[in-house]
Amino acid sequence: MIELREVRKAFNQGRTNEFWAIRGVSLTLEDNRVTVLKGPSGSGKTTLLSMIGCLSRPTEGRILLEGRALSGLPERFLTEVRRRTFGFIFQQFNLIKGLSVLENVMLPAYPIGRPRGALETEASELLERFALGEKARYRVEWLSGGEAQRTAICRALINGPRILVADEPTANLDTRLSRDFMSIVRDLRAVGKTVLLSSHDPEVYDSPFVDRVVQMRDGRVTDC
């Protein structure tokens, strides 16, 4: 379970262009559920997800994971929590051109120091699971949009995270691929994953596979 207690986030604090992107959010996010942060551009969805996923720290307030406060941890401990607990799917996928599909999937596991043979086997199994086995040796720039997205999902899952975080995952996909993505989300929930999404796409927040929609505007939760 993730708890946010009066979380606030400022950019350029103390300067003339100070901006509060998150303005006092308190929220409890339960395990093994699909939660969507919904709102217009600039509502704070991405900023809030980045703090939940330990990619940035709140300016004020606390974020707790299973009762353990994350926001005050030293960076090296926070990095370890991020690597082992969260998997990330970014809006632009952020795949590394020039590397193969298999190599891209394996990248997040290198800092953990897992044996390469076992890691390659696990990455290959993930690719097979998402119908990408035949593309394992392809360079990622040769993939279609749907294949690139599935590669990004495999990469997010390689360290066995309990929580999958996806920021506007369907922003660059057509309707069919967006629905395919939500079917994958359904399957991930079925095997015990917690999924946190940000989106203003009705194919996402109106999906029958979503358990909860949290409406945001101007850095605040307006409805949950």
Secondary structure as GFF3:
##gff-version 3
##sequence-region A 1 224
A	DSSP	beta_strand	2	11	.	.	.	ID=ss1
A	DSSP	beta_strand	19	29	.	.	.	ID=ss2
A	DSSP	beta_strand	34	38	.	.	.	ID=ss3
A	DSSP	alpha_helix	45	52	.	.	.	ID=ss4
A	DSSP	beta_strand	60	65	.	.	.	ID=ss5
A	DSSP	beta_strand	68	69	.	.	.	ID=ss6
A	DSSP	alpha_helix	75	85	.	.	.	ID=ss7
A	DSSP	beta_strand	86	89	.	.	.	ID=ss8
A	DSSP	alpha_helix	101	106	.	.	.	ID=ss9
A	DSSP	three_ten_helix	107	112	.	.	.	ID=ss10
A	DSSP	alpha_helix	116	129	.	.	.	ID=ss11
A	DSSP	three_ten_helix	133	135	.	.	.	ID=ss12
A	DSSP	three_ten_helix	140	142	.	.	.	ID=ss13
A	DSSP	alpha_helix	145	157	.	.	.	ID=ss14
A	DSSP	beta_strand	163	167	.	.	.	ID=ss15
A	DSSP	alpha_helix	175	190	.	.	.	ID=ss16
A	DSSP	beta_strand	194	199	.	.	.	ID=ss17
A	DSSP	alpha_helix	202	205	.	.	.	ID=ss18
A	DSSP	beta_strand	212	217	.	.	.	ID=ss19
A	DSSP	beta_strand	220	223	.	.	.	ID=ss20
###
